Amino acid sequence: MKRHAVASSAIHSVGYDAEKRLLEVELLDRQTRTYCNVPLTTWHFFMAAPSKGSFFYQHIKHRFLQH
């Protein structure tokens, strides 16, 4: 999956596979986390969020299972 660099103080890059509903988040320390069953709408809201780090911690990290 292709990841896209984002402007964030917590996240380096993010990627999404709509077919598999997988979200990859690469943190600044280069650890990559993959989350399962993430809806496309969540991906869109994530990419539109003014603070990617805040959105990640509030709406993704503890709401979706890690793969």
PDB file as gemmi writes it, atoms N, CA and C in Angstrom:
CRYST1    1.000    1.000    1.000  90.00  90.00  90.00 P 1                      
ATOM      1  N   MET A   1       0.838  -1.163   0.000  1.00  0.00           N  
ATOM      2  CA  MET A   1       0.000   0.000   0.000  1.00  0.00           C  
ATOM      3  C   MET A   1       0.889   1.234   0.000  1.00  0.00           C  
ATOM      4  N   LYS A   2       0.508   2.198  -0.775  1.00  0.00           N  
ATOM      5  CA  LYS A   2       1.283   3.437  -0.859  1.00  0.00           C  
ATOM      6  C   LYS A   2       0.876   4.351   0.295  1.00  0.00           C  
ATOM      7  N   ARG A   3       1.880   4.862   0.995  1.00  0.00           N  
ATOM      8  CA  ARG A   3       1.624   5.813   2.074  1.00  0.00           C  
ATOM      9  C   ARG A   3       1.962   7.220   1.592  1.00  0.00           C  
ATOM     10  N   HIS A   4       1.284   8.180   2.178  1.00  0.00           N  
ATOM     11  CA  HIS A   4       1.458   9.581   1.828  1.00  0.00           C  
ATOM     12  C   HIS A   4       2.002  10.324   3.041  1.00  0.00           C  
ATOM     13  N   ALA A   5       3.059  11.102   2.843  1.00  0.00           N  
ATOM     14  CA  ALA A   5       3.604  11.918   3.922  1.00  0.00           C  
ATOM     15  C   ALA A   5       2.561  12.956   4.325  1.00  0.00           C  
ATOM     16  N   VAL A   6       2.480  13.228   5.619  1.00  0.00           N  
ATOM     17  CA  VAL A   6       1.537  14.222   6.122  1.00  0.00           C  
ATOM     18  C   VAL A   6       2.274  15.205   7.021  1.00  0.00           C  
ATOM     19  N   ALA A   7       1.728  16.410   7.110  1.00  0.00           N  
ATOM     20  CA  ALA A   7       2.283  17.417   8.014  1.00  0.00           C  
ATOM     21  C   ALA A   7       1.710  17.161   9.394  1.00  0.00           C  
ATOM     22  N   SER A   8       2.534  16.643  10.285  1.00  0.00           N  
ATOM     23  CA  SER A   8       2.069  16.283  11.624  1.00  0.00           C  
ATOM     24  C   SER A   8       3.258  16.218  12.563  1.00  0.00           C  
ATOM     25  N   SER A   9       3.014  16.551  13.818  1.00  0.00           N  
ATOM     26  CA  SER A   9       4.074  16.435  14.821  1.00  0.00           C  
ATOM     27  C   SER A   9       4.124  15.039  15.421  1.00  0.00           C  
ATOM     28  N   ALA A  10       3.191  14.154  15.019  1.00  0.00           N  
ATOM     29  CA  ALA A  10       3.137  12.793  15.567  1.00  0.00           C  
ATOM     30  C   ALA A  10       3.212  11.700  14.503  1.00  0.00           C  
ATOM     31  N   ILE A  11       2.841  12.029  13.276  1.00  0.00           N  
ATOM     32  CA  ILE A  11       2.697  11.020  12.224  1.00  0.00           C  
ATOM     33  C   ILE A  11       3.551  11.390  11.019  1.00  0.00           C  
ATOM     34  N   HIS A  12       4.255  10.410  10.488  1.00  0.00           N  
ATOM     35  CA  HIS A  12       5.103  10.631   9.314  1.00  0.00           C  
ATOM     36  C   HIS A  12       4.312  10.432   8.022  1.00  0.00           C  
ATOM     37  N   SER A  13       3.593   9.302   7.924  1.00  0.00           N  
ATOM     38  CA  SER A  13       2.843   9.019   6.696  1.00  0.00           C  
ATOM     39  C   SER A  13       1.653   8.128   7.002  1.00  0.00           C  
ATOM     40  N   VAL A  14       0.683   8.121   6.076  1.00  0.00           N  
ATOM     41  CA  VAL A  14      -0.512   7.288   6.213  1.00  0.00           C  
ATOM     42  C   VAL A  14      -0.862   6.694   4.854  1.00  0.00           C  
ATOM     43  N   GLY A  15      -1.479   5.528   4.889  1.00  0.00           N  
ATOM     44  CA  GLY A  15      -1.940   4.882   3.668  1.00  0.00           C  
ATOM     45  C   GLY A  15      -3.237   4.153   3.933  1.00  0.00           C  
ATOM     46  N   TYR A  16      -4.011   3.936   2.879  1.00  0.00           N  
ATOM     47  CA  TYR A  16      -5.310   3.278   3.037  1.00  0.00           C  
ATOM     48  C   TYR A  16      -5.565   2.364   1.848  1.00  0.00           C  
ATOM     49  N   ASP A  17      -6.022   1.162   2.153  1.00  0.00           N  
ATOM     50  CA  ASP A  17      -6.440   0.200   1.131  1.00  0.00           C  
ATOM     51  C   ASP A  17      -7.951   0.058   1.262  1.00  0.00           C  
ATOM     52  N   ALA A  18      -8.695   0.702   0.353  1.00  0.00           N  
ATOM     53  CA  ALA A  18     -10.152   0.712   0.429  1.00  0.00           C  
ATOM     54  C   ALA A  18     -10.753  -0.678   0.250  1.00  0.00           C  
ATOM     55  N   GLU A  19     -10.138  -1.498  -0.602  1.00  0.00           N  
ATOM     56  CA  GLU A  19     -10.661  -2.839  -0.838  1.00  0.00           C  
ATOM     57  C   GLU A  19     -10.579  -3.702   0.414  1.00  0.00           C  
ATOM     58  N   LYS A  20      -9.463  -3.611   1.115  1.00  0.00           N  
ATOM     59  CA  LYS A  20      -9.255  -4.409   2.330  1.00  0.00           C  
ATOM     60  C   LYS A  20      -9.648  -3.661   3.602  1.00  0.00           C  
ATOM     61  N   ARG A  21      -9.951  -2.365   3.466  1.00  0.00           N  
ATOM     62  CA  ARG A  21     -10.316  -1.509   4.598  1.00  0.00           C  
ATOM     63  C   ARG A  21      -9.214  -1.477   5.660  1.00  0.00           C  
ATOM     64  N   LEU A  22      -7.970  -1.403   5.184  1.00  0.00           N  
ATOM     65  CA  LEU A  22      -6.813  -1.339   6.078  1.00  0.00           C  
ATOM     66  C   LEU A  22      -6.220   0.066   6.060  1.00  0.00           C  
ATOM     67  N   LEU A  23      -5.881   0.549   7.227  1.00  0.00           N  
ATOM     68  CA  LEU A  23      -5.247   1.845   7.379  1.00  0.00           C  
ATOM     69  C   LEU A  23      -3.870   1.637   7.981  1.00  0.00           C  
ATOM     70  N   GLU A  24      -2.849   2.175   7.328  1.00  0.00           N  
ATOM     71  CA  GLU A  24      -1.487   2.132   7.855  1.00  0.00           C  
ATOM     72  C   GLU A  24      -1.100   3.525   8.325  1.00  0.00           C  
ATOM     73  N   VAL A  25      -0.543   3.577   9.517  1.00  0.00           N  
ATOM     74  CA  VAL A  25      -0.077   4.841  10.085  1.00  0.00           C  
ATOM     75  C   VAL A  25       1.381   4.648  10.484  1.00  0.00           C  
ATOM     76  N   GLU A  26       2.259   5.432   9.880  1.00  0.00           N  
ATOM     77  CA  GLU A  26       3.675   5.398  10.231  1.00  0.00           C  
ATOM     78  C   GLU A  26       3.949   6.589  11.145  1.00  0.00           C  
ATOM     79  N   LEU A  27       4.313   6.282  12.387  1.00  0.00           N  
ATOM     80  CA  LEU A  27       4.597   7.323  13.369  1.00  0.00           C  
ATOM     81  C   LEU A  27       5.969   7.927  13.114  1.00  0.00           C  
ATOM     82  N   LEU A  28       6.267   9.020  13.786  1.00  0.00           N  
ATOM     83  CA  LEU A  28       7.548   9.695  13.569  1.00  0.00           C  
ATOM     84  C   LEU A  28       8.740   8.820  13.937  1.00  0.00           C  
ATOM     85  N   ASP A  29       8.548   7.881  14.879  1.00  0.00           N  
ATOM     86  CA  ASP A  29       9.651   6.981  15.258  1.00  0.00           C  
ATOM     87  C   ASP A  29       9.791   5.825  14.270  1.00  0.00           C  
ATOM     88  N   ARG A  30       9.045   5.908  13.165  1.00  0.00           N  
ATOM     89  CA  ARG A  30       9.068   4.943  12.052  1.00  0.00           C  
ATOM     90  C   ARG A  30       8.371   3.621  12.369  1.00  0.00           C  
ATOM     91  N   GLN A  31       7.704   3.526  13.511  1.00  0.00           N  
ATOM     92  CA  GLN A  31       6.875   2.348  13.781  1.00  0.00           C  
ATOM     93  C   GLN A  31       5.613   2.467  12.940  1.00  0.00           C  
ATOM     94  N   THR A  32       5.228   1.364  12.316  1.00  0.00           N  
ATOM     95  CA  THR A  32       4.030   1.362  11.482  1.00  0.00           C  
ATOM     96  C   THR A  32       2.951   0.532  12.151  1.00  0.00           C  
ATOM     97  N   ARG A  33       1.769   1.114  12.229  1.00  0.00           N  
ATOM     98  CA  ARG A  33       0.621   0.428  12.795  1.00  0.00           C  
ATOM     99  C   ARG A  33      -0.410   0.233  11.682  1.00  0.00           C  
ATOM    100  N   THR A  34      -1.006  -0.952  11.626  1.00  0.00           N  
ATOM    101  CA  THR A  34      -2.035  -1.238  10.625  1.00  0.00           C  
ATOM    102  C   THR A  34      -3.341  -1.520  11.352  1.00  0.00           C  
ATOM    103  N   TYR A  35      -4.396  -0.858  10.949  1.00  0.00           N  
ATOM    104  CA  TYR A  35      -5.704  -0.987  11.585  1.00  0.00           C  
ATOM    105  C   TYR A  35      -6.698  -1.599  10.604  1.00  0.00           C  
ATOM    106  N   CYS A  36      -7.539  -2.510  11.119  1.00  0.00           N  
ATOM    107  CA  CYS A  36      -8.489  -3.279  10.300  1.00  0.00           C  
ATOM    108  C   CYS A  36      -9.884  -2.660  10.318  1.00  0.00           C  
ATOM    109  N   ASN A  37     -10.633  -2.940   9.253  1.00  0.00           N  
ATOM    110  CA  ASN A  37     -12.046  -2.561   9.130  1.00  0.00           C  
ATOM    111  C   ASN A  37     -12.284  -1.064   9.311  1.00  0.00           C  
ATOM    112  N   VAL A  38     -11.391  -0.270   8.761  1.00  0.00           N  
ATOM    113  CA  VAL A  38     -11.532   1.187   8.839  1.00  0.00           C  
ATOM    114  C   VAL A  38     -12.370   1.649   7.642  1.00  0.00           C  
ATOM    115  N   PRO A  39     -13.505   2.295   7.910  1.00  0.00           N  
ATOM    116  CA  PRO A  39     -14.353   2.747   6.799  1.00  0.00           C  
ATOM    117  C   PRO A  39     -13.679   3.835   5.965  1.00  0.00           C  
ATOM    118  N   LEU A  40     -14.067   3.895   4.718  1.00  0.00           N  
ATOM    119  CA  LEU A  40     -13.549   4.915   3.808  1.00  0.00           C  
ATOM    120  C   LEU A  40     -13.837   6.317   4.339  1.00  0.00           C  
ATOM    121  N   THR A  41     -14.994   6.500   4.958  1.00  0.00           N  
ATOM    122  CA  THR A  41     -15.325   7.822   5.501  1.00  0.00           C  
ATOM    123  C   THR A  41     -14.330   8.239   6.589  1.00  0.00           C  
ATOM    124  N   THR A  42     -13.879   7.303   7.399  1.00  0.00           N  
ATOM    125  CA  THR A  42     -12.889   7.614   8.430  1.00  0.00           C  
ATOM    126  C   THR A  42     -11.595   8.073   7.778  1.00  0.00           C  
ATOM    127  N   TRP A  43     -11.193   7.400   6.711  1.00  0.00           N  
ATOM    128  CA  TRP A  43      -9.992   7.791   5.965  1.00  0.00           C  
ATOM    129  C   TRP A  43     -10.125   9.234   5.449  1.00  0.00           C  
ATOM    130  N   HIS A  44     -11.278   9.554   4.879  1.00  0.00           N  
ATOM    131  CA  HIS A  44     -11.491  10.899   4.348  1.00  0.00           C  
ATOM    132  C   HIS A  44     -11.439  11.957   5.452  1.00  0.00           C  
ATOM    133  N   PHE A  45     -12.095  11.666   6.586  1.00  0.00           N  
ATOM    134  CA  PHE A  45     -12.057  12.606   7.712  1.00  0.00           C  
ATOM    135  C   PHE A  45     -10.638  12.745   8.252  1.00  0.00           C  
ATOM    136  N   PHE A  46      -9.901  11.646   8.304  1.00  0.00           N  
ATOM    137  CA  PHE A  46      -8.516  11.656   8.779  1.00  0.00           C  
ATOM    138  C   PHE A  46      -7.667  12.567   7.891  1.00  0.00           C  
ATOM    139  N   MET A  47      -7.783  12.390   6.590  1.00  0.00           N  
ATOM    140  CA  MET A  47      -6.976  13.175   5.666  1.00  0.00           C  
ATOM    141  C   MET A  47      -7.378  14.655   5.666  1.00  0.00           C  
ATOM    142  N   ALA A  48      -8.604  14.963   5.996  1.00  0.00           N  
ATOM    143  CA  ALA A  48      -9.084  16.344   6.026  1.00  0.00           C  
ATOM    144  C   ALA A  48      -8.855  17.014   7.381  1.00  0.00           C  
ATOM    145  N   ALA A  49      -8.500  16.247   8.386  1.00  0.00           N  
ATOM    146  CA  ALA A  49      -8.342  16.799   9.733  1.00  0.00           C  
ATOM    147  C   ALA A  49      -7.184  17.794   9.786  1.00  0.00           C  
ATOM    148  N   PRO A  50      -7.380  18.927  10.442  1.00  0.00           N  
ATOM    149  CA  PRO A  50      -6.296  19.895  10.562  1.00  0.00           C  
ATOM    150  C   PRO A  50      -5.139  19.367  11.413  1.00  0.00           C  
ATOM    151  N   SER A  51      -5.450  18.481  12.358  1.00  0.00           N  
ATOM    152  CA  SER A  51      -4.416  17.844  13.180  1.00  0.00           C  
ATOM    153  C   SER A  51      -4.532  16.333  13.012  1.00  0.00           C  
ATOM    154  N   LYS A  52      -3.625  15.776  12.214  1.00  0.00           N  
ATOM    155  CA  LYS A  52      -3.655  14.323  11.983  1.00  0.00           C  
ATOM    156  C   LYS A  52      -3.411  13.551  13.277  1.00  0.00           C  
ATOM    157  N   GLY A  53      -2.489  14.040  14.105  1.00  0.00           N  
ATOM    158  CA  GLY A  53      -2.184  13.360  15.360  1.00  0.00           C  
ATOM    159  C   GLY A  53      -3.380  13.313  16.289  1.00  0.00           C  
ATOM    160  N   SER A  54      -4.054  14.436  16.458  1.00  0.00           N  
ATOM    161  CA  SER A  54      -5.237  14.479  17.323  1.00  0.00           C  
ATOM    162  C   SER A  54      -6.330  13.561  16.795  1.00  0.00           C  
ATOM    163  N   PHE A  55      -6.571  13.596  15.497  1.00  0.00           N  
ATOM    164  CA  PHE A  55      -7.604  12.730  14.914  1.00  0.00           C  
ATOM    165  C   PHE A  55      -7.242  11.270  15.140  1.00  0.00           C  
ATOM    166  N   PHE A  56      -5.991  10.916  14.909  1.00  0.00           N  
ATOM    167  CA  PHE A  56      -5.542   9.541  15.097  1.00  0.00           C  
ATOM    168  C   PHE A  56      -5.787   9.078  16.527  1.00  0.00           C  
ATOM    169  N   TYR A  57      -5.361   9.866  17.505  1.00  0.00           N  
ATOM    170  CA  TYR A  57      -5.495   9.457  18.907  1.00  0.00           C  
ATOM    171  C   TYR A  57      -6.946   9.458  19.380  1.00  0.00           C  
ATOM    172  N   GLN A  58      -7.790  10.330  18.834  1.00  0.00           N  
ATOM    173  CA  GLN A  58      -9.185  10.409  19.272  1.00  0.00           C  
ATOM    174  C   GLN A  58     -10.119   9.457  18.527  1.00  0.00           C  
ATOM    175  N   HIS A  59      -9.828   9.177  17.252  1.00  0.00           N  
ATOM    176  CA  HIS A  59     -10.807   8.455  16.433  1.00  0.00           C  
ATOM    177  C   HIS A  59     -10.323   7.143  15.834  1.00  0.00           C  
ATOM    178  N   ILE A  60      -9.053   6.812  15.967  1.00  0.00           N  
ATOM    179  CA  ILE A  60      -8.536   5.606  15.321  1.00  0.00           C  
ATOM    180  C   ILE A  60      -7.833   4.674  16.291  1.00  0.00           C  
ATOM    181  N   LYS A  61      -6.867   5.166  17.009  1.00  0.00           N  
ATOM    182  CA  LYS A  61      -5.960   4.323  17.804  1.00  0.00           C  
ATOM    183  C   LYS A  61      -6.676   3.308  18.683  1.00  0.00           C  
ATOM    184  N   HIS A  62      -7.688   3.716  19.416  1.00  0.00           N  
ATOM    185  CA  HIS A  62      -8.355   2.804  20.342  1.00  0.00           C  
ATOM    186  C   HIS A  62      -9.724   2.339  19.852  1.00  0.00           C  
ATOM    187  N   ARG A  63     -10.091   2.698  18.633  1.00  0.00           N  
ATOM    188  CA  ARG A  63     -11.397   2.319  18.100  1.00  0.00           C  
ATOM    189  C   ARG A  63     -11.339   1.179  17.092  1.00  0.00           C  
ATOM    190  N   PHE A  64     -10.166   0.955  16.522  1.00  0.00           N  
ATOM    191  CA  PHE A  64     -10.024  -0.093  15.518  1.00  0.00           C  
ATOM    192  C   PHE A  64      -8.947  -1.080  15.951  1.00  0.00           C  
ATOM    193  N   LEU A  65      -9.148  -2.348  15.592  1.00  0.00           N  
ATOM    194  CA  LEU A  65      -8.169  -3.382  15.944  1.00  0.00           C  
ATOM    195  C   LEU A  65      -6.928  -3.247  15.095  1.00  0.00           C  
ATOM    196  N   GLN A  66      -5.783  -3.491  15.731  1.00  0.00           N  
ATOM    197  CA  GLN A  66      -4.547  -3.510  14.978  1.00  0.00           C  
ATOM    198  C   GLN A  66      -4.405  -4.858  14.285  1.00  0.00           C  
ATOM    199  N   HIS A  67      -3.850  -4.826  13.119  1.00  0.00           N  
ATOM    200  CA  HIS A  67      -3.645  -6.025  12.292  1.00  0.00           C  
ATOM    201  C   HIS A  67      -2.301  -6.629  12.603  1.00  0.00           C  
TER     202      HIS A  67                                                      
END                                                                             
